[in-house]
Amino acid sequence: MPMNTDTVNSSSSQLDSLFNPSLVAAQQPNWPGGHDGEQMKRAVADLRALPPLVFAGECDDLKAKIADAAAGRAFWLQGGDCAETFNSATADSIRNRIKTILQMAAVLQYYSSLPVIKVGRMAGQFAKPRSNDLETRGDVTLPAYRGDAVNDIEFTEAARTPDPSRLVRVYNTSAATLNLVRAFTRGGFADLRQVHEWNKGFIRDSQFGEKYEQMANEIGRALSFMQSAGVDPEQFKAVDFYASHEALIIEYEKALTRIDSRTQLPYDVSGHFIWIGERTRQLDGAHVDFASKVRNPIGIKLGPKSTVEDALALIAKLNPDNEPGRITFITRMGAGTIRQALPALVEGVTKSGAQVLWVCDPMHGNTFESKNGYKTRNFEDVLDEVRGFFEVHKKLGTHPGGIHIELTGDDVTECLGGGNQISEKDLESRYETACDPRLNHSQSLELSFLVAEMLRDR
């Protein structure tokens, strides 16, 4: 991520006047003392005094790249944990996630000849919406686990009580993660000439591991040829890697909003790209109001019941000037629904003249409980939703702009199927997610090859 120092703290009063405190924020924890209690006030004061995690100029750079993707000149790859945890923010875990995304991007770019925008669900994805405020085990009922930003996954009253001080720990863990991400992506680790090295340390799937090595050999030969001809572009030596998360805990996002010294406009400096979920995108709610006030590129999740009217109303609220790169629609329809639900949305938005990037989230609409009690997804369903996404865009003559994947670089067993044919029995061997099931490294790499074929033939 390119570094600059173009964002500075602004007075609290100037920022407070941006937002309407009377609006309802959905999916908020029941904080002790409420959202304006003493504990929350202390956490917010601490966050307001801290420097930005990202810079406004980086957000603008990403917005320009999103505009290119929306116009069919690039492809969006967004991946990472369903929910980050403090304990998983280790160097090995972060490195493996970055390596997985770099490998996927190399595959997609090699076969499509399109630039790939690399975005991590990391350095801020510590909170999750929940269907119920409470969880009951036997005769004990406690607050639901809402992510490490709010409470702990351990099922005790002390652990499950929402704690605003955790928001400061979210900031500190995100800062450490971003520091490591910057070191990896700008310090030689992401050099395209290291394409073979990215595969080291992973358990190699017999089919797609070998296929990746073949591709890496071809890239290596091409780079050697260019070098022998005196061409050694700086672009091969580092990559731009952007941080994203769902802007869910509204007090955290507000506390990390700053006024950009270049433009005097507000930016949410908790991440480059923030998105609003299906459960928090109410037009008259606090989340949409917040997103309308900051100048980051904004993602919006759209499910199978979303209408053209919903989409157009969100565009009017969040991007009235039709700024290129401002809006990304992330569709989460389900494999059995996308071919019926998506065409009207894409067609209606396209006819309106709005410039948006269309991205497929094939994870959240395909979750179910296995017979042995694990929350899981079937790789074939994930793949079929992506396939349906491409089919719809091909039929309408629009650009299938990207994918949004919950993944890990670890050899977990959380999603069924894939080249290694993970079975329901296998789920119990390495089921490690704090929330939703993720594709493991092998499944992620397999998906990238299959998507690359779709992208090449679009």
C-alpha positions in Angstrom: 0.0 0.0 0.0 1.4 3.4 -1.0 2.3 5.5 2.0 1.7 9.3 2.4 0.7 11.6 5.2 -2.2 13.5 3.7 -4.8 12.9 6.5 -4.8 14.6 9.9 -6.9 14.6 12.9 -9.7 17.2 13.0 -11.6 18.6 15.9 -14.2 16.3 17.4 -16.9 18.9 17.1 -16.4 19.3 13.3 -16.7 15.5 12.9 -19.6 15.1 15.3 -21.7 17.6 13.2 -21.4 15.3 10.2 -23.5 12.5 11.6 -27.1 12.4 12.8 -27.1 10.8 16.3 -30.9 10.2 16.3 -30.7 7.6 13.6 -31.0 3.9 14.5 -27.9 1.8 14.0 -29.0 -1.9 13.4 -27.0 -4.8 14.8 -25.3 -3.0 17.6 -24.3 -4.8 20.8 -26.0 -4.0 24.1 -23.0 -2.1 25.5 -22.9 -1.6 29.3 -24.3 1.8 29.9 -25.4 2.1 26.2 -23.6 3.6 23.2 -23.0 6.8 25.2 -22.0 5.2 28.5 -18.8 6.0 30.3 -17.0 2.9 29.0 -17.8 3.7 25.4 -16.9 7.4 25.9 -13.4 6.3 27.1 -12.9 4.0 24.1 -14.1 6.6 21.6 -11.8 9.2 23.2 -8.8 6.9 22.9 -9.6 6.1 19.3 -10.0 9.7 18.3 -6.6 10.5 19.6 -4.9 7.7 17.5 -3.4 8.2 14.1 -5.1 6.9 10.9 -4.8 3.3 9.9 -5.0 4.2 6.2 -4.7 7.4 4.3 -7.2 9.3 2.2 -5.0 9.3 -0.9 -4.8 5.5 -0.7 -8.7 5.4 -0.6 -8.8 7.6 -3.7 -6.3 5.4 -5.5 -8.5 2.4 -4.8 -11.5 4.3 -6.0 -9.8 4.9 -9.3 -9.0 1.2 -9.7 -12.6 0.3 -8.9 -13.7 2.6 -11.6 -11.4 0.7 -14.0 -12.9 -2.6 -12.9 -16.5 -1.3 -13.3 -15.6 -0.3 -16.9 -14.2 -3.8 -17.6 -10.6 -2.9 -17.4 -9.7 -4.8 -14.2 -11.0 -7.5 -11.9 -11.6 -7.3 -8.1 -10.4 -10.0 -5.8 -11.4 -9.6 -2.2 -10.7 -12.4 0.4 -9.9 -13.2 4.0 -11.4 -14.4 7.2 -15.1 -14.4 7.9 -14.2 -12.8 11.3 -10.7 -12.0 12.4 -9.7 -12.9 15.9 -7.0 -11.3 18.1 -5.4 -14.7 18.6 -5.1 -15.4 14.9 -3.3 -12.1 14.1 0.0 -13.9 13.9 2.7 -13.5 11.3 2.2 -17.0 9.9 -1.6 -16.6 9.6 -1.3 -13.1 8.0 1.4 -14.3 5.6 -0.5 -17.3 4.5 -3.6 -15.3 3.8 -1.6 -12.8 1.8 0.2 -15.6 -0.1 -3.1 -17.2 -1.0 -4.5 -14.0 -2.3 -1.3 -13.3 -4.3 -1.5 -16.7 -5.8 -5.1 -16.3 -6.7 -4.4 -12.9 -8.3 -1.5 -14.3 -10.3 -3.8 -17.1 -11.7 -6.6 -14.6 -12.5 -4.3 -12.1 -14.1 -2.3 -14.6 -16.1 -5.3 -16.2 -17.7 -7.4 -13.1 -18.2 -4.7 -10.5 -19.0 -6.6 -8.1 -16.7 -5.1 -6.2 -13.7 -6.3 -7.7 -10.5 -7.2 -5.4 -7.6 -6.1 -7.2 -4.4 -8.2 -6.5 -1.3 -8.0 -8.3 2.0 -10.9 -8.9 4.4 -8.4 -8.0 7.1 -7.1 -5.4 9.5 -10.6 -4.5 10.7 -13.0 -7.5 10.2 -13.5 -8.2 13.9 -17.3 -7.9 14.2 -20.2 -9.9 12.8 -23.9 -9.3 12.6 -26.0 -12.0 14.3 -29.5 -13.3 13.8 -30.1 -13.4 17.6 -28.9 -11.2 20.4 -28.7 -14.2 22.7 -27.3 -17.8 22.6 -28.7 -20.6 24.7 -26.8 -23.7 25.7 -28.8 -26.1 27.9 -30.3 -23.9 30.6 -27.8 -21.1 30.2 -28.5 -18.0 28.0 -25.8 -15.4 27.3 -25.2 -12.6 24.8 -24.3 -14.0 21.3 -20.7 -13.8 20.2 -20.5 -10.8 17.9 -16.8 -11.0 17.1 -13.7 -10.1 19.0 -14.5 -6.4 18.6 -17.4 -6.9 21.0 -16.9 -9.9 23.2 -15.1 -13.3 23.5 -16.2 -16.6 22.0 -15.9 -18.4 25.4 -19.3 -19.2 26.8 -19.2 -17.5 30.1 -21.0 -14.4 31.4 -17.8 -12.4 31.8 -16.5 -13.4 28.3 -19.8 -12.7 26.6 -20.5 -9.3 28.1 -19.8 -6.6 25.5 -16.7 -4.6 26.3 -16.0 -1.2 24.5 -12.3 -1.4 25.4 -12.1 -4.2 22.8 -12.5 -1.5 20.1 -9.1 0.0 21.0 -7.6 -3.5 20.8 -9.2 -3.8 17.3 -7.3 -0.7 16.3 -4.0 -1.9 17.8 -4.4 -5.4 16.2 -5.3 -3.8 12.8 -2.3 -1.5 13.0 0.0 -4.5 13.6 -1.6 -6.4 10.8 -1.3 -3.5 8.4 2.3 -3.0 9.3 3.0 -6.6 8.4 0.9 -6.4 5.2 2.9 -3.4 4.1 6.2 -5.1 4.8 5.1 -8.2 2.8 3.7 -6.4 -0.2 6.2 -3.6 -0.5 9.4 -5.3 0.8 10.0 -7.9 -1.9 7.8 -10.7 -0.7 5.2 -9.8 -3.4 7.7 -9.5 -6.2 6.3 -11.5 -9.1 9.6 -13.2 -9.5 8.7 -14.9 -6.2 5.7 -16.6 -7.7 7.2 -20.0 -7.0 8.0 -19.1 -3.4 4.3 -18.3 -2.6 3.5 -22.0 -3.0 6.0 -23.1 -0.5 4.7 -24.3 2.9 1.3 -25.3 1.5 0.1 -28.8 1.2 0.0 -29.2 -2.6 -3.2 -30.5 -4.1 -2.2 -33.0 -6.8 -4.1 -31.3 -9.6 -4.1 -27.5 -8.9 -0.8 -27.4 -7.0 0.9 -28.9 -10.1 -1.1 -26.6 -12.4 0.0 -23.6 -10.4 3.7 -24.7 -10.7 3.3 -25.0 -14.4 1.9 -21.5 -14.6 4.7 -20.2 -12.3 7.3 -21.7 -14.7 5.7 -19.9 -17.7 5.7 -16.6 -15.8 9.3 -17.2 -14.8 10.4 -17.8 -18.3 8.5 -14.7 -19.5 10.2 -12.6 -16.8 13.6 -14.0 -17.6 13.1 -13.1 -21.3 12.1 -9.5 -20.4 15.1 -9.2 -18.1 17.4 -10.4 -20.8 16.0 -7.8 -23.1 16.8 -5.1 -20.5 13.2 -4.7 -19.3 12.8 -4.9 -15.5 9.7 -2.9 -14.5 9.3 -1.7 -10.9 5.7 -2.8 -11.0 6.8 -6.5 -10.7 8.6 -5.8 -7.4 5.6 -4.8 -5.2 1.8 -4.7 -5.2 -0.9 -2.4 -3.9 -2.9 -4.4 -1.3 -5.9 -2.8 0.3 -7.7 -3.4 3.6 -11.4 -3.8 3.9 -14.1 -4.7 6.5 -17.8 -4.4 7.2 -18.5 -1.0 8.8 -20.7 -2.6 11.5 -19.8 -1.1 14.9 -20.8 2.5 14.2 -19.0 4.1 17.2 -15.7 2.6 16.0 -16.1 3.9 12.4 -17.2 7.4 13.6 -14.2 7.5 16.0 -11.8 6.7 13.2 -13.2 9.3 10.8 -10.8 12.1 9.9 -10.8 15.3 7.7 -8.4 15.0 4.8 -5.9 17.9 4.8 -5.8 17.9 1.0 -9.5 18.2 0.3 -11.1 19.0 3.7 -13.4 16.0 3.1 -14.1 13.3 5.7 -12.7 9.7 5.3 -13.1 6.7 7.4 -9.4 5.8 8.1 -10.2 2.4 9.7 -9.8 0.8 6.2 -9.6 1.6 2.5 -12.8 0.0 1.6 -15.8 -0.4 3.9 -19.1 -2.2 3.1 -22.6 -2.2 4.5 -24.3 -5.5 5.1 -27.7 -6.8 4.1 -28.9 -6.3 7.7 -27.7 -2.7 8.1 -28.4 -1.1 4.7 -31.7 0.6 5.8 -32.0 3.9 3.9 -33.0 5.8 7.0 -30.5 4.0 9.2 -27.2 5.2 10.8 -25.0 3.0 8.6 -26.1 4.3 5.3 -26.1 7.9 6.7 -22.5 7.3 7.9 -21.4 5.9 4.5 -23.0 8.8 2.7 -20.8 11.3 4.7 -17.3 9.7 4.2 -15.5 9.6 0.8 -14.1 6.1 0.9 -15.2 3.7 -1.8 -18.3 1.9 -0.4 -19.6 -1.7 -0.9 -23.2 -2.7 -0.4 -24.4 -6.3 0.0 -27.5 -7.3 -2.0 -29.3 -10.5 -1.3 -31.9 -12.4 -3.4 -34.8 -10.2 -2.2 -33.2 -7.0 -3.2 -35.1 -5.0 -5.8 -34.0 -2.5 -8.5 -35.7 0.2 -6.4 -33.6 -0.7 -3.4 -30.4 -0.5 -5.5 -31.3 2.8 -7.1 -32.3 4.4 -3.8 -29.0 3.4 -2.3 -27.1 4.8 -5.3 -29.1 8.1 -5.0 -28.2 8.3 -1.3 -24.6 7.3 -1.4 -23.5 8.5 -4.8 -25.8 11.3 -6.1 -23.0 12.6 -8.4 -22.4 9.2 -10.0 -18.7 9.4 -9.1 -16.9 6.5 -10.8 -15.5 3.9 -8.4 -17.6 5.1 -5.4 -20.2 2.2 -5.3 -19.6 -1.6 -5.4 -22.6 -3.9 -5.3 -21.7 -7.3 -3.7 -24.3 -9.8 -4.6 -25.0 -12.8 -2.3 -27.8 -14.7 -3.9 -27.2 -18.4 -3.4 -26.4 -20.8 -6.2 -30.1 -21.8 -6.7 -31.3 -18.2 -7.0 -28.7 -16.1 -8.7 -29.8 -16.8 -12.3 -33.3 -15.6 -11.5 -32.6 -12.8 -9.0 -29.5 -11.0 -10.5 -30.6 -10.1 -14.1 -33.3 -7.6 -13.2 -30.9 -5.9 -10.7 -28.0 -5.6 -13.2 -30.3 -4.5 -16.0 -32.2 -1.9 -14.0 -29.0 -0.3 -12.6 -27.3 -0.4 -16.0 -30.3 1.4 -17.6 -30.2 4.1 -15.0 -26.7 5.1 -16.1 -25.2 4.5 -12.7 -21.6 3.5 -12.7 -21.1 0.6 -10.2 -18.8 -2.4 -9.9 -20.6 -5.8 -9.7 -18.9 -8.3 -7.4 -20.1 -11.9 -6.5 -20.1 -13.1 -2.9 -20.7 -16.9 -3.5 -20.3 -17.7 0.2 -23.1 -16.3 2.3 -26.0 -17.5 0.3 -24.8 -21.1 0.4 -24.4 -21.9 4.1 -26.1 -24.9 5.7 -25.7 -27.2 8.7 -24.2 -30.6 8.0 -25.7 -33.8 9.4 -23.0 -33.8 12.1 -23.8 -30.3 13.2 -21.2 -28.1 11.5 -22.1 -24.9 9.7 -20.6 -25.4 6.3 -20.7 -24.7 2.5 -20.3 -27.0 -0.5 -17.5 -26.0 -2.9 -19.7 -26.9 -5.8 -22.4 -24.5 -4.7 -19.8 -21.7 -4.3 -18.5 -22.4 -7.8 -22.0 -22.6 -9.3 -23.0 -19.2 -7.9 -19.9 -17.7 -9.5 -20.7 -19.5 -12.7 -24.3 -18.1 -12.6 -22.9 -14.6 -11.9 -20.7 -14.8 -15.1 -23.6 -16.2 -17.2 -25.9 -13.3 -16.2 -23.3 -10.7 -17.1 -22.4 -12.4 -20.3 -26.1 -12.5 -21.4 -26.6 -8.8 -20.5 -23.3 -7.6 -22.0 -22.0 -6.3 -18.7 -18.8 -6.9 -16.8 -18.5 -9.5 -14.1 -16.3 -7.3 -12.0 -15.0 -9.5 -9.2 -15.4 -12.0 -6.4 -15.6 -11.7 -2.6 -14.4 -14.9 -0.8 -14.1 -16.0 2.8 -10.8 -17.9 2.8 -7.8 -18.8 4.9 -4.3 -19.8 3.9 -4.5 -22.6 6.4 -5.3 -26.3 5.7 -8.7 -26.2 7.5 -11.6 -28.4 6.8 -14.7 -26.2 6.9 -16.2 -26.3 3.4 -17.2 -29.6 1.7 -15.8 -30.8 -1.6 -13.1 -29.3 -3.8 -10.2 -31.2 -5.3 -9.4 -32.9 -1.9 -13.1 -34.0 -1.5 -13.6 -32.8 2.0 -16.4 -34.9 3.5 -18.8 -34.2 6.4 -16.7 -36.6 8.5 -13.6 -34.5 7.7 -15.2 -31.3 9.1 -14.4 -32.3 12.6 -10.6 -32.7 12.0 -9.7 -29.0 11.5 -12.8 -26.8 11.9 -11.3 -23.6 13.3 -13.4 -20.7 12.2 -14.8 -18.3 14.8 -18.0 -17.8 12.7 -18.6 -18.9 9.1 -16.8 -21.6 7.2 -13.9 -20.6 4.9 -12.3 -22.1 1.8 -8.9 -23.5 2.6 -5.8 -22.8 0.6 -6.3 -25.7 -1.9 -10.0 -24.8 -2.5 -9.1 -21.1 -2.9 -6.5 -21.9 -5.5 -8.8 -24.3 -7.3 -11.5 -21.6 -7.4 -9.1 -19.1 -8.9 -8.3 -21.4 -11.8 -12.0 -22.1 -12.5 -12.9 -18.4 -12.3 -9.9 -17.6 -14.5 -11.4 -19.8 -17.2 -14.7 -18.0 -16.9 -13.0 -14.6 -17.0 -11.0 -15.6 -20.1 -14.1 -16.8 -21.9 -16.5 -13.9 -20.8 
